[in-house]
């Protein structure tokens, strides 16, 4: 993983970690759609946060799993990843 989480990477994590398949372009385009709209629950999001922590070797913000939308999540994760770069 780079120092920047993309919607492509998030879509791949959603599929591998929670079995939720979504087009990355849809994730990026639908700015107000929630994770629930895509069928991803808080447990699935927590798994994604854990995977990102494992990949980056850094803790993610404690409130990352409470993000409501992919846009909110990507912005929050990228603020941590770019600060540590």
Residue pairs with C-beta under 8 A, 6 or more apart in sequence:
1 9
1 52
1 55
1 56
3 81
3 82
3 84
3 85
4 78
4 81
4 82
5 52
5 74
5 77
5 78
5 81
6 24
6 74
7 24
7 25
7 27
7 28
7 70
7 74
8 24
10 24
10 27
10 48
10 70
10 73
10 74
11 21
11 22
11 23
11 24
11 27
13 48
13 51
13 52
14 20
14 21
14 22
14 38
14 40
14 44
14 48
15 21
15 22
16 51
17 44
17 47
17 48
17 51
18 40
18 41
18 44
18 45
18 47
18 48
20 38
20 39
20 40
20 44
22 38
27 33
27 38
27 70
28 70
28 71
30 37
31 69
31 71
32 69
33 69
33 70
34 68
34 69
35 41
35 44
35 45
35 67
35 68
35 69
35 70
35 73
38 70
42 65
42 66
45 64
45 65
45 67
45 73
46 65
49 60
49 64
49 65
52 60
52 77
53 59
53 60
56 81
56 84
58 80
58 81
58 84
60 77
60 80
61 76
61 77
61 80
63 76
64 73
64 76
64 77
67 73
67 76
